[in-house]
Amino acid sequence: MQRYSELLRTILEKRGIKTLAEAEIFLNPDFERDFYDPFLMKDMEKACVKLFEVIENKEKTIIYADYDCDGIPGAVVLEDLFKKVGYSNYEIYIPGRNSEGYGLNLPAIELFAKKGVKLLITVDLGITAVSEIAQMEVDGIDVIVTDHHLPHEILPRAYAILNPKVDDYPEKMLCGAGVVFKFAQGFIKKYGEFYKINTGWEKWLLDMTGLATLSDLVSLLGENRAIAYFGMKVLRKSPRPGLQKLLAKMNIDQKHLTEDDIGFMVTPRLNAASRMDDPMRAYELLSTEDEVKAGVLADHLSKINDDRKVMVAGIMREVNSKFGKSPSRITKEVIVIGNPEWRVGVLGLVANKISDEHKKPVFVWGKDENDLIKGSCRSDGSVSVVELMTETSEFFMEFGGHEFAGGFTVHSEKIHFLEEALSTSFHKVKRDKVEDEIIFDIKSDLSVVNMKNWREIEKMAPFGLANPKPVFLFEGVKIESIKKFGKNGSREHLEITFSDGSKNKVKAISFFSNNESFKIPLAVDKKVNLLATLDLSRFRGREELRLRVTDII
């Protein structure tokens, strides 16, 4: 480990990377070494042979993808493969978030049967669609499920299932597009020579796979780390016009694109398509080869993302005024709040904000285009929302998701009793809350904030789930100044300057914060303990190393 700086060694050791060999593997991802053989997936051979037959017979295929920033890039990966092998008898189908909801649906299947579809490939969905896939079997449509979600007890009777959670594939935490990439990789391994595909061509698909991996908040270790690492390299030189236009619209220099840019800027705009309009707009942006169309779509997605922010802010004002009038609501263990007027597509964002603020599980509902009461839920970690909904299942027509986030449809006559029922069930499935522990990697003074150390830390990128940015604890630092700033005069962010008794003065940024956002109110000249990560800003082309506040205590 001696070849690395003391700072980097300390951080790596804190994360369980203790030998030189482990550090080399982690810090230097390798395509040949870190990507598993796709044929370790149980049905990969079957899936590749079926796709080959359909392509050669020019039969009709549907790519049926989820409407978020995992399913949509996954659909683009498959489409790129189809274009590469000269296959054109396919259609992309992405269900409307507000009109159809998540997953396969019978009206769409009926349509495919009438069109004479022979193969349907799911992207980021399908592992729980037992009855829908049974219907397709009746209709003579073979189904290849590519998914990464947890299965129910009964698996669908699909022609082939590619899902690391149902077989012995070593990387269990692939996202949906990651599974699709393995499918493309397997197909090229088997038939690449037949289609005269150059060795290594599939690496160009890693921009979309990396985008989805970073967007879907899967663990960035193992094969996922390699996907995100090489994905970022390809994203920085990706020739896709839509991606280039979107980045230009946001003043992001493509060659310096970071995972933060993906998470905070790119993903919300792509997800805005399904929340506020039609998910096909996001798919068209990522897949188009037309510069003019790309520019129009980049403008459109940016505009509807701004509309989405306004809508969420409006709902939050309503939420806060309701809580203001009725503080007794917050004595319940679970918060349930809704309004038939609220747009279902943005309620996950609202639930997230309320849960962050009140540190409770939150269920937020509205009405969809079919007049059904639908919503999103988020957990604060005290309970799995799926377990909570399972315990209260008689209230729901449908529900699904994972530990921290889910979606649901409620019987309309039961919605007003849901809060009471969930709060009762909460006691049966709640977890013991771990006391808030101050988590940091290194205790230091502000002299640590310099470019040499940033370059060391940067070797650990890309950062994300299971590989967060290293957190520094700065004890007893003095607040020198507090300044509010924001786009169009919104003043919704804080810029705080800290000093530490030496000559060290450092600027720190805290987004979507005010003086009351922390455990202690902020004031100039006050001494505080600061938890923060190093952050390199390239705003308007000027590099500036600063801190990003994690917490002030």
C-alpha positions as CSV (number, residue, x, y, z in Angstrom):
1,M,0.0,0.0,0.0
2,Q,3.0,2.3,0.4
3,R,2.8,3.4,-3.3
4,Y,-0.4,5.4,-2.3
5,S,-0.6,8.5,-0.2
6,E,-1.3,8.2,3.5
7,L,-4.7,10.0,3.0
8,L,-5.8,7.5,0.3
9,R,-4.5,4.5,2.3
10,T,-6.4,5.7,5.4
11,I,-9.7,6.0,3.5
12,L,-9.3,2.7,1.7
13,E,-8.5,0.9,4.9
14,K,-11.5,2.4,6.6
15,R,-13.5,0.8,3.8
16,G,-12.0,-2.7,4.2
17,I,-9.4,-2.4,1.4
18,K,-6.3,-3.4,3.3
19,T,-3.8,-5.0,0.9
20,L,-2.0,-3.6,-2.1
21,A,-3.7,-6.2,-4.4
22,E,-7.2,-5.1,-3.2
23,A,-6.3,-1.5,-3.7
24,E,-5.0,-2.1,-7.2
25,I,-8.2,-3.9,-8.2
26,F,-10.4,-1.2,-6.7
27,L,-8.5,1.8,-8.0
28,N,-7.7,0.4,-11.5
29,P,-10.8,-1.2,-12.9
30,D,-10.0,-3.6,-15.8
31,F,-12.5,-4.5,-18.5
32,E,-11.3,-8.1,-19.1
33,R,-10.9,-8.8,-15.4
34,D,-13.9,-7.1,-13.8
35,F,-16.7,-8.1,-16.3
36,Y,-18.1,-11.5,-15.7
37,D,-18.9,-14.0,-18.5
38,P,-22.5,-13.2,-19.4
39,F,-23.2,-16.9,-19.9
40,L,-23.0,-17.3,-16.1
41,M,-26.7,-16.2,-16.3
42,K,-28.8,-19.3,-16.4
43,D,-30.9,-18.6,-19.5
44,M,-28.3,-16.5,-21.5
45,E,-27.8,-19.2,-24.1
46,K,-31.5,-19.7,-24.6
47,A,-32.1,-15.9,-24.9
48,C,-29.3,-15.4,-27.4
49,V,-30.4,-18.3,-29.6
50,K,-34.0,-17.0,-29.6
51,L,-33.0,-13.5,-30.5
52,F,-30.8,-14.8,-33.3
53,E,-33.7,-16.8,-34.8
54,V,-36.1,-13.9,-34.6
55,I,-33.6,-11.5,-36.2
56,E,-32.8,-14.0,-39.0
57,N,-36.5,-14.7,-39.7
58,K,-37.2,-10.9,-39.6
59,E,-40.0,-11.5,-37.1
60,K,-41.5,-8.7,-35.1
61,T,-40.0,-7.8,-31.7
62,I,-41.2,-5.4,-28.9
63,I,-38.7,-3.8,-26.5
64,Y,-40.9,-3.1,-23.5
65,A,-39.0,-0.9,-21.2
66,D,-39.7,0.8,-17.8
67,Y,-40.2,4.6,-17.9
68,D,-37.3,5.7,-15.7
69,C,-33.6,6.4,-16.1
70,D,-32.8,2.7,-15.9
71,G,-35.3,1.2,-18.3
72,I,-34.9,3.9,-21.0
73,P,-31.1,3.7,-21.4
74,G,-31.5,-0.1,-21.3
75,A,-33.9,0.2,-24.3
76,V,-31.3,2.3,-26.1
77,V,-28.6,-0.4,-25.5
78,L,-30.8,-3.0,-27.2
79,E,-31.7,-0.7,-30.0
80,D,-28.0,0.0,-30.7
81,L,-27.4,-3.8,-30.9
82,F,-30.4,-4.2,-33.3
83,K,-29.1,-1.4,-35.5
84,K,-25.6,-2.9,-35.5
85,V,-26.8,-6.2,-36.8
86,G,-29.1,-4.6,-39.4
87,Y,-32.4,-5.7,-37.7
88,S,-35.3,-3.2,-38.1
89,N,-38.5,-5.1,-37.4
90,Y,-38.9,-3.9,-33.8
91,E,-40.7,-1.3,-31.8
92,I,-39.9,0.4,-28.5
93,Y,-42.8,0.5,-26.0
94,I,-42.6,2.5,-22.8
95,P,-45.8,2.6,-20.7
96,G,-47.0,6.0,-19.4
97,R,-46.3,6.5,-15.7
98,N,-49.6,8.3,-15.1
99,S,-51.9,6.4,-17.5
100,E,-50.5,2.8,-17.4
101,G,-48.2,2.6,-14.4
102,Y,-45.3,0.3,-13.8
103,G,-44.9,-3.0,-15.6
104,L,-46.6,-5.0,-18.3
105,N,-50.3,-4.4,-18.9
106,L,-53.0,-6.4,-20.7
107,P,-54.3,-3.7,-23.1
108,A,-50.8,-3.2,-24.5
109,I,-50.4,-7.0,-24.8
110,E,-53.6,-7.3,-26.7
111,L,-52.3,-4.7,-29.1
112,F,-49.0,-6.6,-29.6
113,A,-50.9,-9.9,-30.3
114,K,-52.9,-8.0,-33.1
115,K,-49.7,-6.8,-34.6
116,G,-48.3,-10.3,-34.9
117,V,-45.4,-9.8,-32.5
118,K,-43.3,-12.9,-32.0
119,L,-40.9,-11.8,-29.3
120,L,-41.1,-9.3,-26.4
121,I,-38.0,-8.3,-24.4
122,T,-38.6,-6.6,-21.1
123,V,-36.2,-4.0,-19.8
124,D,-36.1,-3.4,-16.0
125,L,-39.4,-5.1,-15.4
126,G,-41.4,-8.4,-15.8
127,I,-40.0,-10.7,-13.0
128,T,-43.4,-10.5,-11.2
129,A,-45.7,-10.3,-14.3
130,V,-46.9,-13.9,-14.0
131,S,-50.4,-13.5,-15.4
132,E,-49.4,-11.0,-18.2
133,I,-46.6,-13.3,-19.4
134,A,-49.1,-16.3,-19.3
135,Q,-51.4,-14.3,-21.6
136,M,-48.5,-13.6,-24.0
137,E,-47.8,-17.4,-24.1
138,V,-51.4,-17.9,-25.1
139,D,-51.1,-15.2,-27.8
140,G,-48.0,-16.9,-29.3
141,I,-45.5,-14.3,-28.1
142,D,-42.3,-15.5,-26.6
143,V,-40.9,-13.3,-23.7
144,I,-37.4,-12.7,-22.6
145,V,-37.4,-11.1,-19.2
146,T,-34.5,-8.9,-18.4
147,D,-34.9,-7.5,-14.9
148,H,-33.1,-7.0,-11.6
149,H,-36.0,-6.7,-9.2
150,L,-36.7,-9.3,-6.5
151,P,-39.1,-12.1,-7.7
152,H,-42.2,-13.2,-6.0
153,E,-42.6,-16.9,-5.0
154,I,-43.8,-17.9,-8.4
155,L,-41.6,-17.0,-11.5
156,P,-43.3,-16.1,-14.7
157,R,-43.3,-18.8,-17.4
158,A,-41.2,-16.7,-19.8
159,Y,-39.1,-18.2,-22.6
160,A,-36.0,-17.0,-20.8
161,I,-35.3,-15.0,-17.7
162,L,-32.2,-12.9,-17.3
163,N,-32.1,-11.7,-13.7
164,P,-29.1,-12.1,-11.4
165,K,-31.4,-12.3,-8.4
166,V,-32.9,-15.6,-9.6
167,D,-29.8,-17.5,-10.7
168,D,-26.1,-17.9,-9.7
169,Y,-24.8,-14.9,-11.6
170,P,-22.0,-13.4,-9.3
171,E,-23.0,-9.7,-9.5
172,K,-26.4,-9.6,-7.8
173,M,-26.7,-5.8,-7.8
174,L,-26.8,-5.1,-11.6
175,C,-29.4,-2.4,-12.5
176,G,-31.9,-3.1,-15.3
177,A,-29.7,-1.7,-18.1
178,G,-26.8,-3.6,-16.6
179,V,-28.7,-6.9,-17.2
180,V,-29.5,-5.7,-20.8
181,F,-25.8,-4.9,-21.3
182,K,-24.9,-8.5,-20.3
183,F,-27.5,-9.8,-22.8
184,A,-25.9,-7.6,-25.6
185,Q,-22.5,-8.8,-24.5
186,G,-23.6,-12.5,-24.6
187,F,-25.2,-12.1,-28.0
188,I,-22.0,-10.5,-29.4
189,K,-19.8,-13.1,-27.8
190,K,-21.9,-15.8,-29.5
191,Y,-22.8,-14.2,-32.9
192,G,-20.4,-11.2,-33.2
193,E,-18.3,-12.9,-35.8
194,F,-21.4,-13.8,-37.8
195,Y,-22.5,-10.2,-37.9
196,K,-18.9,-8.9,-38.4
197,I,-18.9,-6.9,-35.2
198,N,-15.5,-5.6,-34.2
199,T,-14.1,-6.9,-30.9
200,G,-14.8,-4.5,-28.1
201,W,-17.6,-2.6,-30.0
202,E,-20.0,-3.3,-27.0
203,K,-17.9,-0.9,-24.9
204,W,-19.7,2.0,-26.7
205,L,-22.9,0.7,-25.0
206,L,-21.4,1.5,-21.6
207,D,-22.4,5.2,-21.8
208,M,-26.1,4.2,-21.4
209,T,-25.3,1.3,-19.0
210,G,-23.2,3.6,-16.9
211,L,-25.8,6.3,-16.9
212,A,-28.5,3.9,-15.7
213,T,-26.1,2.3,-13.1
214,L,-25.4,5.8,-11.6
215,S,-29.1,6.8,-11.9
216,D,-30.6,3.7,-10.3
217,L,-28.6,4.0,-7.1
218,V,-27.2,0.4,-7.1
219,S,-24.1,-0.5,-5.2
220,L,-20.9,0.8,-7.0
221,L,-18.7,-2.2,-6.1
222,G,-17.6,-5.2,-8.1
223,E,-18.9,-5.4,-11.7
224,N,-21.1,-2.3,-11.1
225,R,-18.0,-0.3,-10.2
226,A,-16.4,-1.3,-13.6
227,I,-19.6,-0.5,-15.4
228,A,-19.8,3.0,-13.8
229,Y,-16.1,3.6,-14.2
230,F,-15.9,2.8,-17.9
231,G,-19.4,4.2,-18.4
232,M,-18.2,7.6,-17.2
233,K,-15.2,7.4,-19.7
234,V,-17.6,6.6,-22.6
235,L,-20.1,9.3,-21.5
236,R,-17.3,11.9,-21.6
237,K,-16.8,11.2,-25.3
238,S,-20.2,9.8,-26.3
239,P,-21.2,10.9,-29.8
240,R,-25.0,10.8,-29.0
241,P,-26.4,14.2,-30.2
242,G,-29.2,14.2,-27.5
243,L,-26.7,13.8,-24.7
244,Q,-24.4,16.4,-26.1
245,K,-27.3,18.9,-26.5
246,L,-28.6,18.3,-23.0
247,L,-25.2,18.8,-21.4
248,A,-24.6,22.0,-23.5
249,K,-28.0,23.3,-22.3
250,M,-26.9,22.8,-18.7
251,N,-23.4,24.4,-19.3
252,I,-21.7,21.1,-18.5
253,D,-18.4,20.4,-20.3
254,Q,-18.8,16.9,-21.6
255,K,-15.2,16.0,-21.2
256,H,-15.3,16.9,-17.5
257,L,-18.7,15.2,-16.8
258,T,-19.0,13.9,-13.2
259,E,-21.3,11.4,-11.5
260,D,-22.7,14.4,-9.6
261,D,-23.7,16.0,-12.9
262,I,-25.5,12.7,-13.8
263,G,-27.3,12.4,-10.4
264,F,-28.3,16.1,-9.9
265,M,-28.7,17.3,-13.5
266,V,-29.0,14.7,-16.2
267,T,-31.2,12.0,-14.5
268,P,-33.9,14.5,-13.2
269,R,-34.4,15.8,-16.7
270,L,-34.7,12.4,-18.2
271,N,-37.1,11.3,-15.5
272,A,-39.1,14.5,-16.0
273,A,-40.3,13.0,-19.3
274,S,-42.4,10.3,-17.5
275,R,-43.4,12.5,-14.6
276,M,-44.6,15.5,-16.6
277,D,-45.2,14.3,-20.2
278,D,-44.4,11.1,-22.2
279,P,-41.3,8.9,-21.3
280,M,-40.8,8.4,-25.1
281,R,-39.4,12.0,-25.1
282,A,-36.4,10.9,-22.9
283,Y,-35.9,7.7,-25.1
284,E,-36.0,9.9,-28.3
285,L,-33.4,12.3,-26.8
286,L,-31.0,9.5,-26.0
287,S,-31.5,7.5,-29.2
288,T,-31.9,10.2,-31.9
289,E,-29.1,10.8,-34.5
290,D,-30.7,14.1,-35.6
291,E,-28.9,17.2,-34.2
292,V,-32.0,19.5,-34.7
293,K,-34.4,17.0,-33.0
294,A,-31.9,16.5,-30.2
295,G,-31.8,20.3,-29.6
296,V,-35.6,20.6,-29.5
297,L,-35.9,17.6,-27.1
298,A,-33.1,18.9,-24.8
299,D,-35.0,22.2,-24.5
300,H,-38.3,20.5,-23.9
301,L,-36.9,18.2,-21.1
302,S,-35.2,21.2,-19.4
303,K,-38.5,23.1,-19.5
304,I,-40.7,20.3,-18.1
305,N,-38.1,19.7,-15.4
306,D,-38.5,23.3,-14.4
307,D,-42.3,22.8,-14.4
308,R,-41.8,19.7,-12.3
309,K,-39.8,21.8,-9.7
310,V,-42.6,24.4,-9.6
311,M,-45.2,21.6,-9.2
312,V,-43.3,19.9,-6.4
313,A,-42.8,23.3,-4.6
314,G,-46.5,24.0,-4.9
315,I,-47.4,20.6,-3.4
316,M,-44.9,21.1,-0.6
317,R,-46.4,24.5,0.3
318,E,-49.8,22.7,0.6
319,V,-48.3,19.9,2.7
320,N,-46.6,22.4,5.0
321,S,-49.8,24.4,5.5
322,K,-51.8,21.2,6.3
323,F,-49.2,20.2,8.9
324,G,-49.1,23.7,10.3
325,K,-52.9,23.6,11.0
326,S,-52.8,20.1,12.3
327,P,-49.6,19.3,14.2
328,S,-51.2,16.4,15.9
329,R,-51.0,14.5,12.5
330,I,-47.3,14.2,13.0
331,T,-47.8,12.1,16.2
332,K,-48.6,9.1,14.0
333,E,-45.8,6.7,13.2
334,V,-46.5,6.9,9.5
335,I,-47.5,10.0,7.6
336,V,-50.2,9.6,4.9
337,I,-51.1,12.7,2.9
338,G,-52.7,13.3,-0.5
339,N,-55.0,15.3,-2.8
340,P,-56.9,14.0,-5.9
341,E,-55.4,17.0,-7.7
342,W,-51.8,16.1,-7.2
343,R,-50.0,14.6,-10.2
344,V,-49.0,11.0,-9.4
345,G,-45.7,11.2,-11.3
346,V,-44.1,13.7,-8.9
347,L,-45.3,12.2,-5.6
348,G,-42.1,10.1,-5.0
349,L,-40.2,13.4,-4.9
350,V,-42.7,14.8,-2.5
351,A,-42.6,11.7,-0.2
352,N,-38.8,11.9,-0.2
353,K,-38.9,15.5,1.0
354,I,-41.5,14.9,3.7
355,S,-39.6,11.8,4.9
356,D,-36.3,13.7,5.1
357,E,-38.0,16.5,7.0
358,H,-40.0,14.5,9.5
359,K,-37.8,11.3,9.8
360,K,-40.8,9.0,9.3
361,P,-42.2,6.7,6.6
362,V,-44.4,8.7,4.3
363,F,-47.2,7.8,1.8
364,V,-48.3,10.4,-0.6
365,W,-51.3,9.9,-2.9
366,G,-53.1,11.6,-5.9
367,K,-55.4,10.4,-8.7
368,D,-54.2,9.1,-12.0
369,E,-55.7,9.5,-15.4
370,N,-58.0,6.5,-14.8
371,D,-59.4,8.0,-11.6
372,L,-57.5,5.5,-9.4
373,I,-55.9,6.6,-6.1
374,K,-52.2,6.0,-6.6
375,G,-49.1,7.2,-4.8
376,S,-45.5,6.7,-3.8
377,C,-44.0,6.0,-0.4
378,R,-40.5,6.5,1.1
379,S,-39.0,5.1,4.3
380,D,-36.7,6.8,6.7
381,G,-35.0,3.5,7.4
382,S,-37.2,2.6,10.4
383,V,-39.1,0.1,8.3
384,S,-39.2,-1.6,4.9
385,V,-42.2,0.0,3.1
386,V,-42.8,-3.3,1.2
387,E,-43.1,-5.1,4.5
388,L,-45.3,-2.4,5.9
389,M,-47.7,-2.6,2.8
390,T,-47.7,-6.4,3.0
391,E,-48.8,-6.2,6.6
392,T,-51.6,-3.9,5.5
393,S,-52.3,-5.5,2.2
394,E,-56.1,-5.4,2.4
395,F,-56.0,-1.7,1.9
396,F,-54.1,-1.9,-1.4
397,M,-55.2,-3.0,-4.9
398,E,-51.6,-3.1,-5.9
399,F,-48.2,-2.3,-4.4
400,G,-44.5,-2.9,-5.0
401,G,-41.0,-1.5,-4.6
402,H,-38.1,-2.2,-2.3
403,E,-37.1,-1.4,1.2
404,F,-36.9,2.4,1.0
405,A,-39.2,3.3,-1.8
406,G,-42.4,2.0,-3.3
407,G,-45.6,2.6,-5.2
408,F,-49.2,1.7,-4.5
409,T,-52.8,1.8,-5.6
410,V,-55.5,2.1,-2.8
411,H,-59.2,1.2,-2.7
412,S,-60.8,4.7,-2.8
413,E,-63.2,3.9,0.1
414,K,-60.2,3.0,2.3
415,I,-57.8,5.9,1.7
416,H,-59.0,7.9,4.8
417,F,-58.2,4.9,7.1
418,L,-54.8,4.2,5.6
419,E,-52.7,6.3,8.0
420,E,-54.2,4.6,11.1
421,A,-53.8,1.1,9.6
422,L,-50.2,1.7,8.5
423,S,-49.3,3.2,11.9
424,T,-50.7,0.1,13.6
425,S,-48.8,-2.2,11.3
426,F,-45.7,-0.2,11.8
427,H,-45.2,-1.6,15.3
428,K,-45.3,-5.2,13.9
429,V,-42.5,-4.7,11.3
430,K,-40.5,-1.7,12.5
431,R,-36.7,-2.1,13.0
432,D,-34.7,-1.0,16.0
433,K,-33.5,2.5,15.2
434,V,-29.8,2.8,15.3
435,E,-28.8,6.0,17.2
436,D,-27.5,8.7,14.9
437,E,-23.8,8.0,14.7
438,I,-21.4,10.6,13.4
439,I,-19.9,8.9,10.4
440,F,-16.8,10.3,8.8
441,D,-13.6,8.9,7.2
442,I,-11.0,11.3,8.5
443,K,-10.7,14.0,11.2
444,S,-8.6,16.9,9.9
445,D,-8.1,20.7,9.8
446,L,-9.0,22.8,6.8
447,S,-5.5,22.5,5.3
448,V,-6.6,19.2,3.8
449,V,-8.6,21.1,1.2
450,N,-6.1,21.3,-1.6
451,M,-5.8,20.0,-5.2
452,K,-3.1,17.4,-4.4
453,N,-5.5,15.7,-1.9
454,W,-8.4,16.1,-4.3
455,R,-6.5,14.3,-7.0
456,E,-5.8,11.4,-4.6
457,I,-9.5,11.1,-3.6
458,E,-10.6,11.3,-7.2
459,K,-8.8,8.0,-7.8
460,M,-11.7,6.4,-5.9
461,A,-14.4,7.8,-8.3
462,P,-17.0,7.2,-9.5
463,F,-18.7,7.7,-6.2
464,G,-22.2,6.5,-5.2
465,L,-24.0,3.9,-3.2
466,A,-21.5,1.7,-1.2
467,N,-18.7,4.0,-2.4
468,P,-19.6,7.4,-1.1
469,K,-17.3,10.4,-1.3
470,P,-15.0,10.5,1.7
471,V,-16.4,12.6,4.6
472,F,-14.1,14.8,6.6
473,L,-14.8,16.0,10.2
474,F,-13.5,19.5,10.9
475,E,-13.9,20.2,14.6
476,G,-14.3,23.7,16.1
477,V,-14.2,25.6,12.9
478,K,-15.5,29.2,12.9
479,I,-18.3,30.5,10.6
480,E,-16.8,33.6,8.9
481,S,-19.6,34.4,6.6
482,I,-23.0,33.1,5.4
483,K,-24.3,34.0,1.9
484,K,-27.5,32.9,0.2
485,F,-27.5,32.3,-3.5
486,G,-29.6,30.5,-6.2
487,K,-30.8,30.6,-9.8
488,N,-33.0,33.5,-10.8
489,G,-32.7,35.1,-7.4
490,S,-34.2,32.1,-5.6
491,R,-31.6,32.2,-2.7
492,E,-32.3,28.6,-1.9
493,H,-28.6,27.5,-1.3
494,L,-26.0,28.5,1.2
495,E,-22.3,29.5,0.7
496,I,-20.5,29.4,4.1
497,T,-16.9,30.4,4.7
498,F,-15.1,28.6,7.5
499,S,-11.8,29.2,9.2
500,D,-9.9,27.1,11.7
501,G,-7.7,29.3,13.8
502,S,-4.7,29.0,11.4
503,K,-4.6,30.9,8.2
504,N,-6.9,28.3,6.6
505,K,-10.2,29.7,5.1
506,V,-12.4,27.5,3.0
507,K,-15.7,28.0,1.2
508,A,-18.4,25.4,1.6
509,I,-21.7,24.9,-0.3
510,S,-24.9,23.5,1.1
511,F,-27.6,23.1,-1.5
512,F,-31.3,23.6,-0.7
513,S,-30.5,24.8,2.8
514,N,-31.0,27.8,5.1
515,N,-29.7,28.8,8.5
516,E,-32.2,26.5,10.3
517,S,-31.5,23.4,8.2
518,F,-29.0,21.8,10.6
519,K,-29.1,20.5,14.2
520,I,-27.9,23.9,15.4
521,P,-28.9,27.3,13.9
522,L,-26.0,28.9,12.0
523,A,-24.6,32.3,12.9
524,V,-21.5,34.3,12.0
525,D,-18.6,33.8,14.5
526,K,-20.1,30.7,15.9
527,K,-17.8,27.6,16.3
528,V,-19.2,24.4,14.9
529,N,-18.2,20.9,13.9
530,L,-18.4,20.5,10.2
531,L,-18.9,17.2,8.2
532,A,-18.1,17.7,4.5
533,T,-16.8,16.2,1.3
534,L,-14.3,17.8,-1.1
535,D,-16.0,19.2,-4.2
536,L,-14.4,20.5,-7.4
537,S,-16.6,23.1,-9.1
538,R,-16.1,23.8,-12.8
539,F,-18.8,26.5,-13.0
540,R,-18.4,28.6,-16.2
541,G,-15.1,26.8,-16.9
542,R,-13.3,28.0,-13.8
543,E,-12.0,25.3,-11.4
544,E,-12.6,25.9,-7.7
545,L,-12.0,23.4,-4.9
546,R,-14.4,23.8,-2.1
547,L,-16.3,21.7,0.5
548,R,-19.8,20.4,0.2
549,V,-21.6,20.3,3.5
550,T,-22.9,16.9,4.8
551,D,-23.9,18.2,8.2
552,I,-23.1,20.9,10.8
553,I,-23.3,19.8,14.4
